[in-house]
Amino acid sequence: MNSVNKTNLTIAVIMGGVSAERAVSLRSGDAVVKALKQQNFNVTAIDELNNY
């Protein structure tokens, strides 16, 4: 696999929303963001409800 320059790559994690599963989505999205940051990726968390 080709190496990735993690400092020039930004990953957006979309989470939240307006469904009954909002809280679950936020928790799992936060876990994904944390894991990606630990791997030195630039990460942007996007909460669907609060980014309009």
N, C-alpha and C positions, 0 to 999 in steps of 0.2 A: 504494500500500500504506500502511496506517496505521502511524504510528510506534509503537514499543514502548518503554515505560519500562523499560530494561534493569536498573535497580537494584531494581525491585520484582518481577522475574521470576527464578525459580530454575529451572535446567534440570538434570535428573538424567541422567547418562550411566552406563548400566549396562554393565558389562564383566566379563571374567574367566570365571567358570564352572568347570566340572570336566571339560570335554572336552579332547581333545588339542590343540585350537586356543586354549587359555587364554592362552598367551604372545602370540599374534597379537592376540587380543581386548584384552589389556591394553595393548599398544603402540598399537593404533589408537584405543582409548578415551582413552588419555593424549593423543594428538594432537588428538582432538576437544575434550577439556577445554581444552587449551592454546589452540586456535583460538578457542573461545568466550570464554575469559577475555580474550584480546587484543581482542575486540569488546566488552568491558566487561559481559558477562553474569555473573550469579551462577551458579556451576556447582557441583554436588555430584557427585563421582565415587563410584559404587557398585560395589564388587567383589563379585559374587554369592557367591563362596566365603567371603569374610571378613566379610560383613555379616549373617550368620544368628545 
